[in-house]
Amino acid sequence: MKHQTVTGDPNSFHARPYENVAVIGAGSWGAALAATLATANVATLIYGRDPAVICEINNHSTTQEHLPGVALPPALRGVTDMALALRDADAALIVVPSRSVRSVARQVAEHAPKGIPIAICAKGIEAETGLLMTQVAEEELAGHPIGCVSGPTFAVETALGHPTAATVAFPFTYADRLRPDESAAVRLAVSLTTQSFRTYVSDDLIGVEIGGAVKNVIAIACGLMTGAGFAENTRAALITRGLDEMKALAEALGGRRETVTGLSGIGDLALTCSSTTSRNMALGVQLGEGLARDACFDGKPVVVEGEMNAKSVTDLARRLGVTLPICETVRAILHDGANLGASFAALWARPIEAEPRFMELAIGHPATDQDIAKLAERIS
């Protein structure tokens, strides 16, 4: 289907922000988004399961465990009762780890007012079903418009008011295209917009979500090679070819390659692959330095989305017949016991290809087995 564009003078539209928004999930990103909404003068309730976290938000306007050193807006209030958080909401954000989206969406369905839009702020692919996070939510939240918020956003920087940009994506109905100012995407984008937090709008949920899922895996790849002692050339190559893997998977699912060149794709990829503030990058670095998985993060049980995504992304790609060499390499190392050096040396020795996809070129790599072995030894 040909994608339509929104017509009309953009200056003639003045969208109304939502008046009351519930943020379900009081971790670092949930607190950062809730703080952003409250800064934009949106009445915001954040729900969390831990009474100590909620008490600190309400009594001190801080959450040191999740956003150390950040002062939250005094207007932001927290609750431990999901029904109370959602009771008066005219929009909601679900901000939990990807593995919890289904169970939390099922709970939200019991309490959310009829028909309110709900945005998923988790990145990944459900392992058991191969569904994107919004598709998981759609199964549990029938009757609600489902969208997502994604982009290159570290939570602490967002909450501190560093200039930040993200994409708000929802499907656009015919009515939405006639009156974009009334669409869920535009109204939520306006609700999140502050002096420092800038939003963009998309109707390509697939393209936006694929970027968020695949970038975590590529970040682990960058970390592995950084930890093994390599630097900027290597990371630039992995980011660029990782972007191509994003495009291929998004297109196979019906998304637009163009979307992946935006904030939720290359933007998020560049951020996540460039800093150990990203847990994905940090895990890769530690493994590349030779640490055992259970010794990473000082032995703490840190959830790393890309670790799980390495399997779910490649499982989905295999079913679709899409080749993702970097993601497959990360999967082999993390889940199949493959040797780090041998795996990356084999990745670099794949047949020579053309960058313009239409050329469909593949030429055998001239490296000998001995050459590949030498590179593998350097990496290891």
C-alpha positions as CSV (number, residue, x, y, z in Angstrom):
1,M,0.0,0.0,0.0
2,K,1.3,3.4,-0.9
3,H,2.0,5.5,2.2
4,Q,0.0,8.8,2.3
5,T,1.4,12.1,3.5
6,V,-0.3,14.5,5.8
7,T,-1.4,17.6,3.8
8,G,-2.2,21.1,4.7
9,D,-0.3,24.0,6.2
10,P,1.5,22.6,9.3
11,N,1.3,26.0,10.9
12,S,-2.5,25.8,10.9
13,F,-2.5,22.8,13.3
14,H,-2.3,23.4,17.0
15,A,-2.6,20.0,18.7
16,R,-3.9,19.7,22.3
17,P,-1.6,17.8,24.7
18,Y,-3.2,15.1,26.8
19,E,-4.4,16.4,30.2
20,N,-3.7,13.3,32.3
21,V,-1.1,10.7,31.5
22,A,-0.2,7.5,33.4
23,V,3.3,6.2,33.2
24,I,3.4,2.5,34.1
25,G,6.9,1.6,35.3
26,A,9.1,3.5,37.7
27,G,12.5,2.5,36.5
28,S,15.0,4.9,35.0
29,W,13.3,5.5,31.7
30,G,9.8,5.5,33.2
31,A,10.9,8.2,35.7
32,A,12.6,10.2,32.9
33,L,9.6,10.2,30.7
34,A,7.3,11.0,33.6
35,A,9.6,13.9,34.5
36,T,9.4,15.1,30.9
37,L,5.6,15.0,30.9
38,A,5.4,16.8,34.2
39,T,7.9,19.4,33.0
40,A,5.5,19.9,30.0
41,N,2.7,20.7,32.6
42,V,0.9,17.5,31.9
43,A,-0.7,16.0,35.0
44,T,1.3,12.8,35.4
45,L,1.0,9.8,37.7
46,I,3.8,7.2,37.7
47,Y,3.1,3.7,38.8
48,G,5.7,1.5,40.4
49,R,5.6,-1.7,42.4
50,D,8.3,-0.7,45.0
51,P,6.8,1.5,47.8
52,A,10.2,2.9,48.7
53,V,10.8,4.2,45.2
54,I,7.3,5.8,45.0
55,C,7.7,7.3,48.5
56,E,11.0,8.9,47.5
57,I,9.4,10.4,44.4
58,N,6.5,11.8,46.4
59,N,8.5,13.0,49.5
60,H,11.8,14.1,47.9
61,S,11.2,14.5,44.2
62,T,14.1,12.1,43.6
63,T,14.7,8.5,42.7
64,Q,18.4,8.0,43.5
65,E,18.4,4.3,42.6
66,H,17.3,5.0,39.0
67,L,18.2,8.6,38.3
68,P,21.0,9.5,40.7
69,G,21.6,13.2,41.2
70,V,18.4,14.2,39.3
71,A,15.8,16.5,40.8
72,L,12.3,15.5,39.5
73,P,9.5,18.0,39.0
74,P,7.6,18.5,42.3
75,A,4.3,18.1,40.4
76,L,5.2,14.5,39.6
77,R,3.3,12.1,41.8
78,G,3.7,8.3,42.2
79,V,1.4,5.5,43.2
80,T,1.7,1.8,43.9
81,D,-1.9,1.2,42.7
82,M,-2.1,0.7,39.0
83,A,-5.9,1.2,39.0
84,L,-5.4,4.6,40.6
85,A,-2.7,5.6,38.1
86,L,-5.0,4.8,35.2
87,R,-8.3,5.9,36.6
88,D,-8.4,9.4,35.1
89,A,-5.8,8.9,32.3
90,D,-6.5,10.0,28.8
91,A,-3.2,8.4,27.6
92,A,-0.7,6.0,29.0
93,L,2.9,4.9,28.6
94,I,4.1,1.4,29.4
95,V,7.7,1.6,30.4
96,V,8.9,-1.8,31.5
97,P,11.5,-4.3,30.2
98,S,10.5,-6.0,27.0
99,R,10.1,-9.4,28.7
100,S,7.4,-7.9,31.0
101,V,5.4,-6.0,28.3
102,R,2.8,-8.8,27.8
103,S,2.1,-9.3,31.5
104,V,2.0,-5.6,32.3
105,A,-0.2,-4.9,29.3
106,R,-2.6,-7.5,30.5
107,Q,-2.9,-5.8,33.8
108,V,-3.3,-2.4,32.2
109,A,-6.2,-3.8,30.2
110,E,-8.1,-4.3,33.4
111,H,-7.9,-0.7,34.5
112,A,-7.3,1.6,31.5
113,P,-10.3,3.8,30.5
114,K,-11.9,2.6,27.3
115,G,-10.1,3.5,24.1
116,I,-7.3,5.6,25.5
117,P,-4.0,5.5,23.4
118,I,-1.2,3.5,24.9
119,A,2.5,3.9,23.9
120,I,5.0,1.1,24.5
121,C,8.4,2.4,25.6
122,A,10.3,-0.9,25.5
123,K,12.5,-2.2,22.7
124,G,12.7,-5.8,21.5
125,I,11.0,-8.8,20.0
126,E,9.1,-11.3,22.1
127,A,11.1,-14.5,22.1
128,E,8.2,-16.9,22.1
129,T,6.2,-15.3,19.3
130,G,8.5,-13.2,17.2
131,L,6.1,-10.2,17.8
132,L,7.2,-6.6,18.2
133,M,6.4,-5.0,21.4
134,T,3.4,-3.1,20.0
135,Q,2.1,-6.3,18.5
136,V,2.3,-7.9,21.9
137,A,0.4,-5.0,23.4
138,E,-2.3,-5.2,20.7
139,E,-3.0,-8.7,21.6
140,E,-3.6,-7.7,25.3
141,L,-5.1,-4.3,24.8
142,A,-7.9,-4.7,22.2
143,G,-9.7,-1.5,21.5
144,H,-6.8,0.8,22.4
145,P,-4.7,2.6,19.8
146,I,-1.2,1.3,20.3
147,G,2.0,3.1,19.5
148,C,5.5,3.5,20.8
149,V,8.1,6.1,21.8
150,S,11.7,5.4,20.7
151,G,15.0,7.2,20.0
152,P,18.5,7.9,21.1
153,T,17.7,8.6,24.8
154,F,19.8,7.8,27.9
155,A,17.4,8.3,30.8
156,V,19.6,10.4,33.1
157,E,20.5,12.8,30.3
158,T,16.8,13.1,29.4
159,A,15.8,13.8,33.0
160,L,18.6,16.4,33.4
161,G,17.2,18.3,30.5
162,H,19.9,17.7,28.0
163,P,18.6,18.5,24.5
164,T,17.1,15.1,23.4
165,A,15.0,14.0,20.5
166,A,12.7,10.9,20.1
167,T,10.0,9.6,17.8
168,V,6.4,9.0,18.7
169,A,4.8,6.4,16.3
170,F,1.2,5.3,16.0
171,P,-0.7,4.0,13.0
172,F,-2.5,6.8,11.1
173,T,-6.1,6.3,10.2
174,Y,-7.8,8.1,7.4
175,A,-9.3,10.5,10.0
176,D,-5.8,11.1,11.4
177,R,-4.5,12.1,8.1
178,L,-7.4,14.6,7.6
179,R,-6.9,16.0,11.2
180,P,-3.3,15.1,12.3
181,D,-3.7,17.5,15.3
182,E,-6.3,15.0,16.7
183,S,-4.2,11.9,16.1
184,A,-2.7,10.0,19.1
185,A,0.8,10.3,17.7
186,V,0.7,14.1,17.4
187,R,-1.1,14.7,20.7
188,L,1.3,12.5,22.6
189,A,4.3,14.1,20.8
190,V,3.0,17.5,21.9
191,S,2.5,16.2,25.5
192,L,6.1,15.1,25.7
193,T,7.6,18.2,24.1
194,T,9.6,20.6,26.4
195,Q,12.3,23.2,26.0
196,S,14.8,20.3,25.8
197,F,12.9,17.3,24.7
198,R,12.0,17.4,21.0
199,T,9.6,14.9,19.4
200,Y,9.0,13.7,15.9
201,V,6.0,11.8,14.6
202,S,5.9,8.6,12.5
203,D,3.2,6.3,11.2
204,D,5.7,3.4,10.6
205,L,5.6,1.4,13.8
206,I,7.5,-1.5,12.3
207,G,10.4,0.6,11.1
208,V,10.6,2.4,14.5
209,E,10.5,-0.8,16.5
210,I,12.9,-2.8,14.4
211,G,15.5,0.0,14.9
212,G,15.1,-0.2,18.7
213,A,15.4,-4.0,18.8
214,V,18.3,-4.6,16.4
215,K,20.5,-1.7,17.7
216,N,20.9,-3.5,21.0
217,V,22.5,-6.5,19.4
218,I,24.8,-4.3,17.2
219,A,25.9,-2.5,20.4
220,I,27.0,-5.7,21.9
221,A,29.0,-6.4,18.8
222,C,30.7,-3.0,19.1
223,G,31.4,-3.6,22.7
224,L,32.9,-7.0,22.0
225,M,35.4,-5.6,19.5
226,T,36.1,-2.6,21.7
227,G,36.8,-4.9,24.7
228,A,39.1,-7.0,22.4
229,G,41.2,-3.9,21.8
230,F,39.9,-2.4,18.5
231,A,38.8,1.1,18.0
232,E,37.0,3.6,15.8
233,N,37.4,2.0,12.3
234,T,35.9,-1.3,13.6
235,R,33.0,0.4,15.4
236,A,32.2,2.6,12.4
237,A,32.1,-0.5,10.2
238,L,29.8,-2.4,12.6
239,I,27.4,0.6,13.0
240,T,27.2,1.1,9.2
241,R,26.6,-2.6,8.3
242,G,24.4,-3.0,11.4
243,L,22.2,-0.2,10.0
244,D,21.9,-2.2,6.8
245,E,20.7,-5.2,8.8
246,M,18.1,-3.0,10.4
247,K,16.9,-1.9,7.0
248,A,16.7,-5.4,5.6
249,L,14.6,-6.7,8.5
250,A,12.3,-3.7,8.7
251,E,11.6,-3.9,4.9
252,A,10.9,-7.6,5.1
253,L,8.3,-7.0,7.8
254,G,6.6,-4.2,5.8
255,G,8.4,-1.2,7.4
256,R,10.2,1.6,5.5
257,R,13.9,1.7,5.1
258,E,13.7,5.5,5.4
259,T,12.4,5.2,9.0
260,V,15.6,3.3,10.0
261,T,17.7,6.3,8.9
262,G,15.9,8.4,11.5
263,L,16.1,8.8,15.3
264,S,14.8,5.4,16.2
265,G,17.2,3.7,13.8
266,I,20.6,5.2,13.1
267,G,20.2,7.8,15.9
268,D,19.6,5.1,18.6
269,L,22.2,2.9,17.0
270,A,24.9,5.6,17.1
271,L,24.2,6.4,20.7
272,T,24.0,2.8,22.0
273,C,27.2,1.8,20.2
274,S,29.3,4.7,21.4
275,S,29.0,4.7,25.2
276,T,29.2,2.2,28.0
277,T,26.3,4.1,29.6
278,S,24.5,1.6,27.4
279,R,24.3,-1.8,29.2
280,N,24.5,-3.5,25.8
281,M,27.7,-1.8,24.9
282,A,29.0,-2.3,28.5
283,L,28.3,-6.1,28.4
284,G,30.1,-6.4,25.1
285,V,33.1,-4.6,26.4
286,Q,33.4,-6.8,29.5
287,L,33.0,-10.0,27.5
288,G,35.5,-8.8,24.9
289,E,38.0,-8.2,27.7
290,G,37.6,-11.8,28.7
291,L,35.2,-11.7,31.6
292,A,32.8,-14.6,32.1
293,R,29.2,-13.6,31.7
294,D,28.4,-14.1,35.4
295,A,31.3,-11.8,36.4
296,C,30.1,-8.9,34.3
297,F,28.6,-5.9,36.1
298,D,30.4,-7.0,39.2
299,G,28.3,-10.1,39.3
300,K,25.0,-8.1,39.6
301,P,22.0,-9.6,37.7
302,V,21.7,-6.7,35.2
303,V,19.1,-7.2,32.5
304,V,20.7,-6.5,29.1
305,E,18.0,-6.3,26.4
306,G,20.3,-7.1,23.5
307,E,21.3,-10.4,25.1
308,M,17.8,-11.6,24.7
309,N,17.2,-9.8,21.4
310,A,20.2,-11.6,19.8
311,K,18.1,-14.7,19.8
312,S,14.7,-13.2,19.1
313,V,15.9,-11.0,16.3
314,T,17.8,-13.7,14.5
315,D,14.9,-16.2,15.0
316,L,12.6,-13.8,13.3
317,A,15.1,-13.0,10.5
318,R,15.6,-16.7,9.8
319,R,11.9,-17.3,9.5
320,L,11.7,-14.4,7.0
321,G,14.8,-15.5,5.1
322,V,16.7,-12.4,6.0
323,T,20.5,-12.6,6.5
324,L,21.9,-10.7,9.5
325,P,25.6,-11.6,9.7
326,I,26.5,-9.3,12.7
327,C,23.4,-10.3,14.7
328,E,24.1,-14.0,14.0
329,T,27.7,-13.5,15.1
330,V,26.6,-12.0,18.4
331,R,24.1,-14.8,18.9
332,A,26.7,-17.5,18.3
333,I,29.0,-15.9,20.9
334,L,26.4,-15.2,23.6
335,H,24.2,-18.3,23.2
336,D,26.0,-21.0,21.2
337,G,29.4,-20.9,22.9
338,A,31.2,-19.7,19.8
339,N,34.7,-18.4,20.2
340,L,34.9,-14.6,20.0
341,G,38.0,-14.4,17.8
342,A,37.0,-17.1,15.4
343,S,33.5,-15.7,15.0
344,F,34.5,-12.2,14.2
345,A,37.3,-13.3,11.9
346,A,34.8,-15.3,10.0
347,L,32.5,-12.3,9.8
348,W,35.3,-10.2,8.3
349,A,36.1,-13.0,5.8
350,R,32.6,-13.2,4.3
351,P,32.3,-12.8,0.5
352,I,32.9,-9.3,-0.8
353,E,29.6,-7.6,-1.4
354,A,28.3,-4.5,-3.1
355,E,26.8,-1.7,-1.0
356,P,24.1,-0.9,-3.6
357,R,21.7,-3.9,-3.0
358,F,20.5,-4.0,-6.6
359,M,24.0,-5.1,-7.7
360,E,23.6,-8.5,-6.0
361,L,27.3,-9.0,-6.0
362,A,29.2,-11.7,-4.0
363,I,32.9,-12.5,-4.6
364,G,34.9,-14.9,-2.6
365,H,37.1,-13.2,0.0
366,P,40.9,-13.6,-0.8
367,A,42.0,-14.2,2.7
368,T,43.5,-17.7,3.4
369,D,42.6,-19.8,6.3
370,Q,45.9,-18.8,7.9
371,D,45.0,-15.1,7.4
372,I,41.7,-15.7,9.1
373,A,43.3,-17.6,12.0
374,K,45.8,-14.7,12.6
375,L,42.9,-12.2,12.8
376,A,41.0,-14.5,15.2
377,E,44.1,-14.7,17.4
378,R,44.4,-10.9,17.5
379,I,40.7,-10.6,18.5
380,S,40.9,-13.3,21.2
